[in-house]
């Protein structure tokens, strides 16, 4: 800022001290202390009082050389007076600017700014982005995708009705709206909040945050600035006193920044209280894309402080707080915070139900100028992508480059199956190759087969692609049920919930993360190469089991032989026949698997 240096000078010296210091500097100037120089009257303008500047007589007047006027000295005095006046005026500007800064930092101004920001920013968003973003979810409008257009009309009014009643008719709660990517979570929430006048939204996809533990502090920074809080760091950074963020290495700087965040949250609390008393309506704090914060940020002390503050303002009846993100974020927070589990409300949002009759696709080729009938394409897109409208748009984008819709959809499914093969199956096979002990080798074999059987079970699932969690544990994982969470964390599976607004019996079910992943599962289990790998692993695992059984039976035969002299023959003979029969069957199975008949 232009007045920043003036504030620095004005804060260091008072006006009288500043002028005195400048006069002292002038008095020490060589021109002022040269022989024959007249002391400078610093309080008088030399231009207004020429008599203050000595005039010596010329050569004709008989004056000596020392009394002659000195041009450089006169110029110096004139320049000094100009600098002095400018400096005094600058001190006045600095004083005014300082007063304005302190006024803006006052509690009254901060709260007025917060109310203005919460209302203005939300209303402007309602008039622009909200209507466009929710059009695809709630209406029969069309969204352009390059030159192609996708027309979809999806009924989400039950979910909207439930959320709107929650925000408009109930006491403030800490709310989590979760679901898979591109299921319409943000659009439904924004639409439900449309009748609330004061909403403070932070979009962590737009206001990006770090992936590490600093992400929570950056969330607080975005929240405070979006609320209109005026940080002193904007001035102090201009002066070079501190850094404008908490990323500085100094603990003092981080502590100062944290104190300012706490002050901002306190003012925001006062603002919410004032809004409730004036309007009778609860404001809302809306944190979108919560999954942008990774595990380190969600478990950090900064996010814990923010979560405790959110629970405080909802318990006090000051504002709704809603987090929108994926199920994995809520699961982690539930594990870390027992008090959160007791307070929060969970609204799951799944993909909309889309049928070929509801999907009308038109592919316009600008070079040929003709419009294709979308019936076949609609059926293909529904079978491949289900309610994932974003995947449909991506397929149309690819088709716009010259591919057919079927080729674009097939390419996306193939890319997904390759991703699963490289990130899920590949590392397990690497463990098999690196195993140097029989126990490790057998464990890796079993883990691969559990993963493979899971893919097979999902690919053959009836009634859609959902599987009961209990069935998956019973038929596939057994005592290794914790591995289900690994595949959820890796983005392969997701939990499903009954639709909002229905009275269906609650049951924990699992889905592939999208319909495209379900198609990729089917493609993987039908690949001849992967089928051969699975059969080889089954064969090797059976050989290891048979070998272990054979060793056990051999030890049993030796034990019976050593004790036959002490046992009746009618007891030894049946036991030996049973063992030898089992050994023979085992050897036959072993030879079959080893191809060594």
Secondary structure as UniProt FT lines:
FT   TURN            2..3
FT   HELIX           4..12
FT   HELIX           15..27
FT   HELIX           30..33
FT   TURN            35..36
FT   TURN            42..43
FT   TURN            46..48
FT   HELIX           50..52
FT   TURN            59..62
FT   HELIX           65..67
FT   HELIX           71..104
FT   HELIX           107..125
FT   HELIX           126..130
FT   HELIX           131..138
FT   STRAND          142..145
FT   TURN            146..147
FT   STRAND          148..152
FT   HELIX           157..169
FT   STRAND          174..178
FT   TURN            181..182
FT   HELIX           185..192
FT   TURN            193..195
FT   STRAND          199..203
FT   TURN            204..206
FT   HELIX           214..226
FT   TURN            227..228
FT   HELIX           233..238
FT   TURN            239..240
FT   TURN            246..247
FT   HELIX           251..279
FT   STRAND          283..288
FT   HELIX           290..292
FT   HELIX           295..298
FT   HELIX           301..315
FT   TURN            316..317
FT   STRAND          319..325
FT   HELIX           327..336
FT   HELIX           338..343
FT   STRAND          345..348
FT   TURN            356..358
FT   STRAND          359..362
FT   STRAND          364..365
FT   TURN            366..369
FT   STRAND          370..371
FT   HELIX           375..385
FT   TURN            386..387
FT   HELIX           389..399
FT   TURN            400..402
FT   HELIX           405..420
FT   HELIX           421..425
FT   HELIX           426..434
FT   HELIX           438..459
FT   TURN            464..465
FT   STRAND          467..468
FT   HELIX           469..472
FT   HELIX           473..477
FT   HELIX           478..480
FT   TURN            481..482
FT   HELIX           483..489
FT   TURN            490..491
FT   STRAND          493..496
FT   TURN            500..501
FT   STRAND          509..512
FT   HELIX           515..525
FT   HELIX           528..563
FT   HELIX           564..566
FT   HELIX           569..594
//
